[in-house]
Amino acid sequence: MKTIGLYLHFPFCIQKCRYCDFPSYAGRENRMIPYLRALFREMESYASLGQDYEIGTIFMGGGTPTLYDGDSLVRVLDQCRACFPVRKDAEITVECNPGTADPEKLRILAKGGFNRLSIGLQAWQDRLLKFLGRIHTRQHFIDTVHWAREAGFDNLSADVIFGIPGQTREEWMETLDQAVACGLTHLSAYSLSIEEGTVFGDWKRSGKLREMEDGQERELYHQGITLLRQLGLVQYEISNFARQGFACRHNLNYWRNGEYVGCGCGAHSHLHSMRYGNGRNVDTYIRRMSQGESAVDFRENIDDSTELFETLMLGFRLTEGIRKKDFRNRYGFSLSSGYPEELKSLKSRGLLEEDEEAFRPTSLGLDFENVIALAFLK
């Protein structure tokens, strides 16, 4: 039986962050209960999946899942177990924004079966949090981590952002140092991306916002890697760092080009050599589910060459790279026999290195992952 991941999307927020282009919406609390009913119906549509698959990881993201009360989220998890064969050792993550959790809610979640909490910190300094449009302060984050520990969570992650206009090196180092000092076992560090359709996108277009220079942004990235290593969090993917044994299993499945099911508006799935995605509109999603229709807005076949390229593109985002034995077992030929010239060129340019077990990106290769990917695009 094949092990896959399950992602559930919760599109509701108290306030839309200025940089966010995810399918998330503020001021729609009146749709939260109808949305849960719709989500349950979509999960029920996968009833036959258990004949071939089992769920190894569950990730509830958003939006802000913890806008819901603890009992509601536990009912969602119970519905997962009713509709899918969930492994007993499954990694079960829920995203949590500081300011939307309290000690009782976190106790309910831990008792109900959640074993990993991903907390949206983004920055340590309250001035930067306000600039980003976050609803919380750093004290809210400190309290959330403390309450989570007391509730029994020992697998705690946080998201942080670098490259924020006006962010100093000292502020970035303080963010990392103080976040880890709170007791985190995992950290995701992302460069700020300014997208069309966001407040920051509008500000950039009008000249109100100027992006950080690339050189300065890269300097912060590398300084962050060095500091996190000193603090005991080792880089295992371009943007992700963890203590030993705490790498995110759900996301590792994505980077190893595994299969997964996504439920909820805007969620994507990769299953049976198909990729498909649900529509982003909350009301349309609820209506479709209530009428027994499909939530899917687009589908595409993943042919063998596309699947192979994506395995390489995603795998070289990981510091473990592409394991030779795993690749040969999956595709029936060795990576070195299939791409001798490409590998030779990338190694000569200092982007890849090789040992008996794997081809791995170098530090330089992680900076130029797009160059590595393009080398395998035929």
Secondary structure per residue as TSV (DSSP state, phi and psi in degrees):
chain	resnum	aa	ss	phi	psi
A	1	M	-	360.0	133.3
A	2	K	E	-85.5	136.7
A	3	T	E	-94.3	128.6
A	4	I	E	-131.4	176.3
A	5	G	E	-105.0	158.8
A	6	L	E	-128.8	123.7
A	7	Y	E	-114.3	133.9
A	8	L	E	-121.5	127.8
A	9	H	E	-103.1	133.1
A	10	F	E	-119.0	107.1
A	11	P	-	-89.4	14.3
A	12	F	E	-102.5	139.5
A	13	C	E	-137.6	154.8
A	14	I	S	-70.2	-39.8
A	15	Q	S	-149.9	136.7
A	16	K	-	-77.4	125.1
A	17	C	-	-68.6	152.1
A	18	R	T	-69.6	-18.4
A	19	Y	T	-102.8	-5.1
A	20	C	-	-84.7	127.0
A	21	D	-	-118.3	16.6
A	22	F	S	-71.9	159.8
A	23	P	S	-71.7	85.0
A	24	S	-	-142.0	147.7
A	25	Y	E	-141.0	135.6
A	26	A	E	-96.2	153.5
A	27	G	S	74.4	21.2
A	28	R	-	-115.7	28.6
A	29	E	G	-58.1	-27.0
A	30	N	G	-68.1	-11.3
A	31	R	G	-100.2	-0.1
A	32	M	H	-66.6	-42.8
A	33	I	H	-72.1	-47.4
A	34	P	H	-57.0	-34.1
A	35	Y	H	-65.1	-40.3
A	36	L	H	-61.2	-42.4
A	37	R	H	-61.0	-41.4
A	38	A	H	-65.4	-40.8
A	39	L	H	-62.8	-40.7
A	40	F	H	-61.7	-41.4
A	41	R	H	-65.2	-39.8
A	42	E	H	-65.5	-41.2
A	43	M	H	-60.8	-39.0
A	44	E	H	-63.2	-24.9
A	45	S	T	-69.8	-12.2
A	46	Y	T	-99.2	22.7
A	47	A	G	-57.7	-32.5
A	48	S	G	-82.2	-4.5
A	49	L	G	-63.1	-31.2
A	50	G	G	-64.5	-10.2
A	51	Q	G	-68.2	-27.9
A	52	D	T	-122.5	-18.1
A	53	Y	E	-131.4	158.0
A	54	E	E	-132.8	153.4
A	55	I	E	-92.9	119.8
A	56	G	E	-98.0	-22.4
A	57	T	E	-143.9	144.6
A	58	I	E	-126.8	133.3
A	59	F	E	-131.8	117.6
A	60	M	E	-101.6	110.3
A	61	G	E	-124.9	-176.8
A	62	G	E	-164.1	-153.2
A	63	G	S	57.2	-163.9
A	64	T	-	-133.8	90.5
A	65	P	G	-54.7	-34.2
A	66	T	G	-78.6	10.5
A	67	L	G	-67.3	-28.5
A	68	Y	S	-75.0	153.3
A	69	D	-	-71.9	162.4
A	70	G	H	-60.1	-41.5
A	71	D	H	-62.3	-37.7
A	72	S	H	-65.2	-41.9
A	73	L	H	-67.9	-34.9
A	74	V	H	-66.8	-36.6
A	75	R	H	-63.9	-36.2
A	76	V	H	-63.1	-43.8
A	77	L	H	-63.8	-40.2
A	78	D	H	-61.6	-38.2
A	79	Q	H	-65.4	-37.1
A	80	C	H	-57.3	-46.7
A	81	R	H	-68.0	-30.1
A	82	A	H	-74.3	-30.6
A	83	C	H	-98.7	-21.7
A	84	F	S	-130.5	150.7
A	85	P	-	-78.7	98.4
A	86	V	E	-93.5	128.2
A	87	R	E	-63.3	147.8
A	88	K	E	-63.9	-29.6
A	89	D	E	-97.7	21.2
A	90	A	E	-60.0	141.0
A	91	E	E	-82.4	123.0
A	92	I	E	-124.7	107.4
A	93	T	E	-108.6	142.0
A	94	V	E	-129.1	134.7
A	95	E	E	-78.3	144.4
A	96	C	E	-141.7	126.2
A	97	N	-	-94.0	130.0
A	98	P	T	-54.1	140.1
A	99	G	T	99.4	-9.1
A	100	T	S	-120.0	13.1
A	101	A	-	-132.8	155.9
A	102	D	-	-143.4	170.4
A	103	P	H	-55.6	-41.4
A	104	E	H	-67.8	-43.1
A	105	K	H	-60.9	-42.7
A	106	L	H	-69.2	-33.8
A	107	R	H	-64.8	-41.3
A	108	I	H	-62.9	-42.9
A	109	L	H	-64.5	-45.5
A	110	A	H	-64.8	-43.3
A	111	K	H	-66.5	-32.3
A	112	G	H	-78.7	-6.6
A	113	G	T	121.8	-6.5
A	114	F	-	-72.6	135.9
A	115	N	-	-126.4	5.1
A	116	R	E	-145.3	134.9
A	117	L	E	-120.8	128.9
A	118	S	E	-112.9	113.3
A	119	I	E	-106.0	131.6
A	120	G	E	-84.7	94.2
A	121	L	E	-87.4	-60.5
A	122	Q	E	78.1	-46.4
A	123	A	-	-156.8	155.2
A	124	W	S	-86.9	-27.0
A	125	Q	S	-88.5	130.7
A	126	D	H	-61.5	-31.4
A	127	R	H	-66.3	-37.5
A	128	L	H	-73.5	-36.3
A	129	L	H	-61.1	-42.9
A	130	K	H	-64.5	-40.9
A	131	F	H	-63.0	-37.6
A	132	L	H	-75.0	-14.4
A	133	G	T	88.2	19.5
A	134	R	-	-74.7	154.7
A	135	I	S	-93.1	-3.7
A	136	H	-	-120.3	169.8
A	137	T	-	-111.3	172.6
A	138	R	H	-64.4	-30.3
A	139	Q	H	-64.6	-36.6
A	140	H	H	-59.1	-40.1
A	141	F	H	-65.4	-46.6
A	142	I	H	-57.4	-45.2
A	143	D	H	-63.1	-42.1
A	144	T	H	-63.0	-43.6
A	145	V	H	-63.1	-43.2
A	146	H	H	-61.4	-46.8
A	147	W	H	-64.3	-38.5
A	148	A	H	-63.8	-42.7
A	149	R	H	-60.6	-45.6
A	150	E	H	-63.2	-32.0
A	151	A	H	-74.8	-17.6
A	152	G	T	115.4	2.7
A	153	F	-	-75.2	123.2
A	154	D	-	-115.0	3.3
A	155	N	-	-118.9	95.1
A	156	L	E	-121.3	128.1
A	157	S	E	-121.4	157.9
A	158	A	E	-139.6	150.1
A	159	D	E	-100.5	136.7
A	160	V	E	-135.3	158.6
A	161	I	E	-125.0	135.2
A	162	F	E	-120.0	166.1
A	163	G	-	83.8	16.8
A	164	I	-	-72.5	130.6
A	165	P	T	-52.4	126.9
A	166	G	T	89.5	-8.7
A	167	Q	-	-72.1	132.0
A	168	T	-	-95.0	164.4
A	169	R	H	-59.4	-41.8
A	170	E	H	-63.6	-38.1
A	171	E	H	-67.2	-39.8
A	172	W	H	-65.5	-44.3
A	173	M	H	-64.0	-39.8
A	174	E	H	-64.3	-40.8
A	175	T	H	-57.0	-49.0
A	176	L	H	-67.1	-47.1
A	177	D	H	-62.2	-47.5
A	178	Q	H	-72.2	-36.2
A	179	A	H	-63.4	-46.6
A	180	V	H	-65.6	-37.0
A	181	A	H	-61.6	-23.0
A	182	C	T	-70.9	-16.0
A	183	G	T	112.6	23.4
A	184	L	-	-69.9	150.8
A	185	T	S	-109.4	-6.9
A	186	H	E	-153.8	146.0
A	187	L	E	-142.8	134.0
A	188	S	E	-110.3	122.3
A	189	A	E	-119.1	112.9
A	190	Y	E	-115.1	140.7
A	191	S	E	-73.2	138.1
A	192	L	-	-62.5	126.2
A	193	S	-	-114.2	124.1
A	194	I	-	-98.0	115.7
A	195	E	-	-111.7	152.6
A	196	E	T	-62.5	145.2
A	197	G	T	87.6	-0.6
A	198	T	S	-105.2	166.2
A	199	V	H	-60.0	-45.1
A	200	F	H	-62.5	-36.0
A	201	G	H	-61.3	-41.9
A	202	D	H	-65.8	-41.4
A	203	W	H	-64.5	-39.8
A	204	K	H	-63.8	-44.1
A	205	R	H	-64.3	-34.0
A	206	S	H	-86.6	-5.3
A	207	G	T	87.7	4.6
A	208	K	S	-77.2	-23.5
A	209	L	-	-126.2	132.6
A	210	R	-	-118.2	126.8
A	211	E	-	-68.9	152.6
A	212	M	-	-64.8	143.8
A	213	E	-	-62.1	143.9
A	214	D	H	-57.0	-42.9
A	215	G	H	-62.5	-41.9
A	216	Q	H	-67.0	-40.4
A	217	E	H	-63.5	-42.0
A	218	R	H	-66.7	-34.6
A	219	E	H	-64.1	-42.9
A	220	L	H	-61.4	-41.7
A	221	Y	H	-57.8	-50.5
A	222	H	H	-71.1	-35.0
A	223	Q	H	-65.1	-35.9
A	224	G	H	-65.0	-42.9
A	225	I	H	-58.3	-45.6
A	226	T	H	-62.1	-46.0
A	227	L	H	-64.9	-44.4
A	228	L	H	-63.4	-36.5
A	229	R	H	-62.4	-42.6
A	230	Q	H	-63.9	-29.5
A	231	L	T	-87.3	-1.8
A	232	G	T	98.6	7.4
A	233	L	-	-106.5	117.0
A	234	V	E	-96.3	137.8
A	235	Q	E	-70.0	126.5
A	236	Y	E	-120.6	-8.6
A	237	E	E	-150.0	164.4
A	238	I	T	-46.8	-43.1
A	239	S	T	-115.5	10.9
A	240	N	E	-130.5	141.4
A	241	F	E	-139.2	142.6
A	242	A	E	-153.2	153.6
A	243	R	-	-71.7	161.4
A	244	Q	T	-54.2	125.3
A	245	G	T	87.4	2.2
A	246	F	-	-118.6	16.9
A	247	A	S	-60.5	145.4
A	248	C	-	-73.6	111.7
A	249	R	H	-66.2	-34.4
A	250	H	H	-63.1	-47.4
A	251	N	H	-72.9	-30.7
A	252	L	H	-59.7	-35.2
A	253	N	H	-62.3	-39.3
A	254	Y	H	-62.1	-48.5
A	255	W	H	-70.7	-21.6
A	256	R	T	-91.8	11.7
A	257	N	T	57.6	44.0
A	258	G	-	-84.0	175.9
A	259	E	-	-91.2	154.4
A	260	Y	E	-159.4	157.9
A	261	V	E	-113.9	136.0
A	262	G	E	-119.5	130.0
A	263	C	E	-121.6	144.5
A	264	G	S	111.4	165.1
A	265	C	T	-66.3	136.6
A	266	G	T	78.2	-1.6
A	267	A	-	-79.0	147.3
A	268	H	E	-114.6	153.9
A	269	S	E	-131.7	154.4
A	270	H	E	-136.8	106.2
A	271	L	E	-155.3	139.8
A	272	H	T	53.2	44.1
A	273	S	T	59.0	30.4
A	274	M	E	-130.8	145.1
A	275	R	E	-119.0	131.3
A	276	Y	E	-145.8	154.0
A	277	G	E	-136.0	141.8
A	278	N	E	-80.6	152.9
A	279	G	-	-62.6	154.2
A	280	R	S	-88.8	-14.3
A	281	N	-	-79.2	124.5
A	282	V	H	-62.6	-49.2
A	283	D	H	-64.8	-39.1
A	284	T	H	-64.3	-41.0
A	285	Y	H	-61.2	-48.0
A	286	I	H	-61.2	-44.0
A	287	R	H	-63.6	-45.7
A	288	R	H	-61.4	-43.3
A	289	M	H	-67.2	-38.3
A	290	S	H	-66.9	-26.5
A	291	Q	T	-98.4	8.1
A	292	G	T	72.7	21.6
A	293	E	-	-92.6	172.5
A	294	S	-	-83.3	144.2
A	295	A	-	-86.5	-7.4
A	296	V	E	-72.5	131.1
A	297	D	E	-101.4	-27.5
A	298	F	E	-147.2	152.2
A	299	R	E	-137.8	146.9
A	300	E	E	-148.1	140.6
A	301	N	E	-75.3	142.2
A	302	I	-	-106.8	102.7
A	303	D	-	-77.1	173.2
A	304	D	H	-60.8	-40.9
A	305	S	H	-69.2	-37.7
A	306	T	H	-66.0	-43.5
A	307	E	H	-62.3	-40.7
A	308	L	H	-65.3	-46.1
A	309	F	H	-61.1	-42.7
A	310	E	H	-66.3	-34.1
A	311	T	H	-61.4	-42.1
A	312	L	H	-71.1	-45.8
A	313	M	H	-58.2	-46.4
A	314	L	H	-75.1	-40.8
A	315	G	H	-63.2	-33.4
A	316	F	T	-82.6	6.8
A	317	R	T	-82.0	-18.4
A	318	L	B	-90.9	142.2
A	319	T	T	-67.5	-23.3
A	320	E	T	-73.8	-17.7
A	321	G	-	67.4	-146.7
A	322	I	E	-105.6	117.0
A	323	R	E	-76.7	128.8
A	324	K	H	-60.2	-44.9
A	325	K	H	-65.9	-43.7
A	326	D	H	-62.3	-42.1
A	327	F	H	-64.6	-45.1
A	328	R	H	-63.7	-40.9
A	329	N	H	-65.3	-32.9
A	330	R	H	-79.9	-37.8
A	331	Y	H	-115.1	-9.1
A	332	G	S	82.6	5.4
A	333	F	S	-148.0	161.7
A	334	S	-	-84.5	152.1
A	335	L	H	-62.4	-39.0
A	336	S	H	-68.6	-31.7
A	337	S	H	-79.8	-27.9
A	338	G	H	-82.6	-27.8
A	339	Y	S	-137.9	53.5
A	340	P	H	-62.2	-43.9
A	341	E	H	-72.0	-39.9
A	342	E	H	-61.6	-46.1
A	343	L	H	-65.7	-40.4
A	344	K	H	-60.8	-44.7
A	345	S	H	-64.8	-45.2
A	346	L	H	-66.0	-36.7
A	347	K	H	-67.9	-41.0
A	348	S	H	-66.5	-26.5
A	349	R	T	-89.8	2.0
A	350	G	T	77.5	20.6
A	351	L	S	-97.3	-26.3
A	352	L	E	-127.5	153.7
A	353	E	E	-133.5	158.9
A	354	E	E	-132.4	140.3
A	355	D	-	-134.3	-169.0
A	356	E	S	-63.3	-29.0
A	357	E	S	-94.6	-31.7
A	358	A	E	-157.8	163.4
A	359	F	E	-101.5	125.8
A	360	R	E	-126.3	146.3
A	361	P	E	-72.0	141.8
A	362	T	-	-78.5	177.8
A	363	S	H	-58.9	-41.5
A	364	L	H	-64.8	-38.1
A	365	G	H	-63.4	-35.1
A	366	L	H	-66.2	-31.6
A	367	D	H	-71.4	-28.3
A	368	F	T	-120.4	46.9
A	369	E	H	-62.1	-27.8
A	370	N	H	-68.1	-33.2
A	371	V	H	-67.3	-41.0
A	372	I	H	-62.2	-46.5
A	373	A	H	-61.0	-45.3
A	374	L	H	-63.4	-27.0
A	375	A	H	-63.3	-25.9
A	376	F	T	-101.3	2.7
A	377	L	-	-84.4	110.7
A	378	K	-	-113.4	360.0
